[in-house]
């Protein structure tokens, strides 16, 4: 009788152990591994959001990997990653490919307003740049604009804004936005083109150092000057304001969608604001007086 009782106890314990093991491996929004692909231009805000998520959910392990925007989108379609950060509008062909290969509707999760900015060395006499100068300069053999590379979000967005294909534009390349800032004084006749998030963090020492090396040129459009400050981004009056959004191929609510939801809620939007960008989802702050 005692032996039978021991067998039953062992059987029950085995069932519990197997159940716990299966539960540990089951998908969940609050634990597991996730790789997020992002262009270098918005790596900082993506890392800040990932860090915030891991603080809230210690069993979640998020890794942010730098990938050129076009290549990151292709990796998402191929299932090599579950989340990619995008800034440009997808073409009809890309939207079709997304629907066919991912098997779901195109549902961008917008979370921040960023900007492409035009910079010159601090000692430059230039104080602004016009839309006409940008358009004409990017069609000139002089290659007066410096981008961080092909397939990058900055090049893609500027080309889309000018209603051109990236291959139709003429430009120089210095790999890496920070390298553009640090080397721009060697090319006084050039204008750097980078993402605002490269150095938008207000109290970060590295960002402060980079900001001190260059100045951002206001963009003149139809006789008015626009700057990529909080008002320019919030009202989207700055001509090269862009909205960052997440895409995922995850069909259920697991860690990828959990991270995306977190980024678009108040906690995530506070992180976006601390990064010096404009939160896409604005929450009213109510104060009760007694």
Secondary structure by P-SEA (a helix, b strand, c coil): caaaaaaaaaaaaaaaaaaaaaaaacccccbbbbbbbbcccaaaaaaaaaaaaaaacccbbbbbbbbcaaaaaaaaaaccccbbbbcccccaaaaaaaaaaacccccccccbbbbbccccccccccccccaaaaaaaaacccccccccccccaaaaaaaaaaccccccccccccccaaaaaacccccccbbbbbbcccccccccaaaaaaaaabbbbbbbcccccccccaaaaaacccccbbbbbcccccccccaaaaaaaaaacaaaaaaaaaacccccbbbbbbbbcc
